[in-house]
Amino acid sequence: MSLNTLDIDKKPEDTRIVVAMSGGVDSSVVAGLLKRQGYDVVGVTLQLYDHGAAVHRAGSCCAGQDIDDARRVAETLGIPHYVLDYEQRFREAVINPFADSYVAGETPIPCVACNQTVKFADLLKTARELGADALATGHYIRSRANGAHRSLYRPIDADKDQSYFLFATTQEQIDYLRFPLGSLSKAETRALAADMGLVVADKAESQDICFVPQGKYTDIISRLKPEASIGGDIVHIDGRQLGRHEGIVHYTIGQRRGIGVAVGEPLYVVHLDARSARVIVGPREALETRRLFLRDINWLGDGPVDAIPPEGFSCFAKVRSTRPPRAATAWHRNGTLVVELDDGEAGVAPGQACVLYSSDQDDARVYGGGFIDRTERTDEAERLIQSVLATDATGRAPVSTL
C-alpha cells in the first residue's frame, strides 16, 4: 500500500483535507504545510461567540480579528475558506456547562468540552460533508497507526503539549484526525509561518479560555448564573468560622491569595461546599491528594476499560495541563476509573481532567482518562473536611442555598 504523508492511500492531489483554522499561527502553518505538499486543502473557521468584545483583544480566537486573519492566510495560500456560525452550539455545549460547573464548586476545563463537542464532533461532521479524507488541526500532539486504528502520543515540544486537552477524543475521531505539528517545536512553526509569508507569523498565543474577556470568568458566570454570587462563610478545616465571601465562584481549590481572611498562618482553599455556599480553608498539607475518582471516562488503551485487571496497572497521570505526568496506578471499579498517585498532588479539584499515559517521556502514548468527580486526601484531612461538611455554623446539618 502506498501511503501519503498523512497515512492515507491516495496521492496528495487526490486527498481533500479540511483544516480547522482559528486565525492563529499554528493552524495557519498546518494549512500552509499541506498546501505545499500538494493536498486539496479547504480552510474552515468557526465563529464561536459574539466577537464584539474580542475584536481588539490580543490572544483571543474564533472571533473578530481572528476570523479576518484566517481569511487573509487562506488568500495568501490560495485555498478556499469558509466561516461557520457555531455560536449557539458553542453556548449550549461549552459556555453554559462551564458556568454550571463553577456553581457546583468545580473547576471546569472548557477547552476539553469544546474539543469534545464543537471541534471534533460538529466540525468533523462538516468535514465529512465536504468530502474530506481527514480533518487537520494545529494541536501539538502526535497520532500514528496502531493496528487497525490510530493512537495518540505526546508531541516533540513538551512545553506545547496539548494531549491533556484532547484525552476525550474518541477512537473514531482519532482515526479521522491528523496533527501535522506534533513533530515540530513552536519555534519551528513560527519560522515556517515567516517563510510562507503569513501575516500571523508573530501573532500572540491564544488564551486557554477564549470566550472570557480580560480573563474575568466570574463576569460570565454572574451574568449566566446570578445565584452564583450568593455569599457564605469562610470556614477553617478545624471548624472555626473566619469570615464571609461573596460567592464560591471566586475561589478555586489550592488558592492562597485573595481568600479574604488573615489568621497569622498561610491558608489555602481546600474544599468548596456548594451545598451550603461555604469556602473551607486550611494548611497546605490538607491539599495533599492521593486518590482520584473519575467520571465520563474516555478510554483509548488496548481493549475495553472494564478489562483493566482488578489489581490495576502502572501508568503516569497528569492532573493539570501545566504539570508533568506523575507515576500512578489505575483500576476500574463499578464504572469508575480510580487513580492512585504514587507521590500525591496538591490543589487537585473536581471538574479537572486526569489523563493517563504510558510514561512520562515525550513519546508517551495517551491512554485516555476522565473528569475528576471526587478526591481522597490524607485520613486526617478527610476526617476534618467531612466533619465541617456535616454541620453548618449553627451546628445543624446544612441546607442548600443554591
Secondary structure by P-SEA (a helix, b strand, c coil): ccccccccccccccbbbbbbccccaaaaaaaaaaaaaccbbbbbbbbccccccccccccccccaaaaaaaaaaaaaabbbbbbbbaaaaaaaccaaaaaaaaaacccccaaaaaaacccccaaaaaaaaaccccccccccbbbbbcccbbbbbbccccccccccccccccaaaaaacccccccccaaaaaaaaaaacccccccccccccccccccaaaaaaaaacccccbbbbbccccccccccccccccccccccccccccccccccccccccccbbbbbbccccccccbbbbccccccccccccccccccccbbbbcccccccccbbbbbcccbbbbbbccccccccccbbbbbcccccccccccbbbccccccccaaaaaaaaaaaacccccccccccc
